[in-house]
Amino acid sequence: MHNRGTREQGEEMSQEDVRGYEGTAIYYLGKRLAVEVHRMTLGELPEFEMYEEGRQIRRSSKSIVSNFVEGYGMKSYKGDLIRYLAYTLASCNEAKAHLDTLHETKSLGQERFIELYNQYRKLRAMLYNYREDAFQDRV
């Protein structure tokens, strides 16, 4: 469980305490996926998709990271944190929907689709759990 800044004497700071949002698994996975999707859309998709569906998925994947970071900065304000986590979850769902469309239109191969889709499912579960923790004042 995250320590909310009320450490006992001699208690160590967690990596998240020291590094802020950069120390979270959510940030790490979200940023890695945003970079991976960016590269995939510019290097693996048909040219016409780079400017249509590719642009949309680049935006939604990057939005996951930026909304999480902004919400994390509002951790002291429960309502704001939860609202930004809702935006983050919505962007994650949007990225998954774009992956579905790219796959169904045969612009993205089966193997690559499964790899990315499963990673976004994992990220969504992490975000959902973090939001639930925020509801319960555990972040």
HELIX and SHEET records of a PDB file:
HELIX    1   1 GLN A   15  ARG A   19  1                                   5    
HELIX    2   2 GLY A   20  GLY A   23  5                                   4    
HELIX    3   3 ALA A   25  GLY A   43  1                                  19    
HELIX    4   4 GLU A   47  MET A   50  1                                   4    
HELIX    5   5 GLU A   53  TYR A   72  1                                  20    
HELIX    6   6 LYS A   78  GLU A  104  1                                  27    
HELIX    7   7 GLN A  110  PHE A  135  1                                  26    
END                                                                             
